[in-house]
């Protein structure tokens, strides 16, 4: 009987872990050089927001950050994001994938001001 309880506990923990991973959004954070004005930010936001996997986009000119949150259950194609930013006329100097929603990235950027 004890082994069944242990197995049930292990299954419950595994399912909880899978659910937590599914609930955590996949966000790609880009460091972009060349953005200098609100028009730059708006153009990048519009371009990346039109991609089929994009849930939300956040652009911070001062910190040179562009964050793209994928829709639930999807991931961003980093090469596609780089290409879109490059085609818009800007240079991507760093790319990282973070397990944070756009709101958390926005709040962290605001706290750095």
C-alpha distance (Angstrom), angle and dihedral (degrees) to the residues before:
residue distance angle dihedral
X1 . . .
X2 3.80 . .
X3 3.81 92.4 .
X4 3.82 90.1 55.3
X5 3.81 90.2 52.6
X6 3.80 90.9 49.3
X7 3.79 90.9 48.5
X8 3.81 91.0 49.1
X9 3.80 90.7 49.9
X10 3.81 91.5 48.6
X11 3.81 91.0 50.3
X12 3.79 91.6 48.3
X13 3.80 91.6 51.0
X14 3.80 91.8 47.3
X15 3.80 91.8 50.9
X16 3.80 91.2 47.5
X17 3.80 89.8 52.0
X18 3.80 91.9 50.0
X19 3.81 91.2 48.1
X20 3.80 91.3 49.6
X21 3.80 91.2 51.4
X22 3.79 91.3 49.2
X23 3.80 91.3 49.2
X24 3.82 93.8 50.6
X25 3.78 109.1 86.7
X26 3.77 120.8 -129.8
X27 3.77 109.7 -126.9
X28 3.78 127.3 -178.6
X29 3.78 113.8 -149.7
X30 3.80 116.6 -158.9
X31 3.79 128.2 -169.7
X32 3.80 105.5 -145.9
X33 3.80 129.3 -170.2
X34 3.78 123.1 -154.7
X35 3.81 100.9 42.1
X36 3.80 107.9 126.9
X37 3.79 109.0 152.9
X38 3.78 145.6 31.2
X39 3.81 89.6 -99.0
X40 3.83 88.8 59.6
X41 3.79 91.1 50.2
X42 3.79 92.8 46.8
X43 3.80 92.8 50.4
X44 3.80 93.5 50.8
X45 3.80 91.8 44.3
X46 3.79 92.2 51.2
X47 3.79 93.9 45.4
X48 3.81 96.2 48.0
X49 3.79 92.7 38.9
X50 3.80 89.5 60.3
X51 3.80 92.9 62.0
X52 3.82 112.6 108.3
X53 3.83 95.2 -123.5
X54 3.81 96.0 48.2
X55 3.80 119.9 111.6
X56 3.82 97.9 170.2
X57 3.80 141.9 -10.2
X58 3.80 129.1 -150.8
X59 3.81 123.9 -170.9
X60 3.81 123.8 -169.7
X61 3.80 111.8 -173.4
X62 3.81 96.6 -170.4
X63 3.78 94.3 53.4
X64 3.83 94.4 33.9
X65 3.81 90.8 -125.5
X66 3.79 127.3 151.1
X67 3.81 113.4 -179.8
X68 3.79 121.8 -171.6
X69 3.80 118.7 -168.4
X70 3.79 116.2 -157.0
X71 3.78 123.2 -135.3
X72 3.79 116.4 -98.2
X73 3.79 111.4 -71.3
X74 3.81 93.1 11.2
X75 3.78 135.9 94.8
X76 3.77 133.4 -146.7
X77 3.78 120.0 -107.1
X78 3.81 99.3 -127.2
X79 3.81 93.0 -161.1
X80 3.81 90.4 53.0
X81 3.82 91.5 49.4
X82 3.82 91.0 49.7
X83 3.82 90.9 48.5
X84 3.81 93.2 49.6
X85 3.82 92.4 50.2
X86 3.81 91.5 46.0
X87 3.82 91.8 48.7
X88 3.80 88.1 52.5
X89 3.81 88.0 57.9
X90 3.80 103.5 -101.4
X91 3.80 135.5 114.1
X92 3.80 122.6 -121.1
X93 3.80 107.2 -148.4
X94 3.80 100.0 171.4
X95 3.81 137.3 19.1
X96 3.79 127.7 -169.8
X97 3.78 134.8 166.6
X98 3.79 114.5 -135.8
X99 3.78 132.8 -176.0
X100 3.79 94.6 -130.5
X101 3.77 132.9 106.1
X102 3.80 119.9 -120.6
X103 3.82 90.4 -104.9
X104 3.82 91.6 61.3
X105 3.80 92.0 48.4
X106 3.80 90.6 48.2
X107 3.82 91.2 49.6
X108 3.82 92.2 48.8
X109 3.81 91.4 49.4
X110 3.80 90.6 48.7
X111 3.81 90.7 51.1
X112 3.83 90.4 55.0
X113 3.81 92.3 59.4
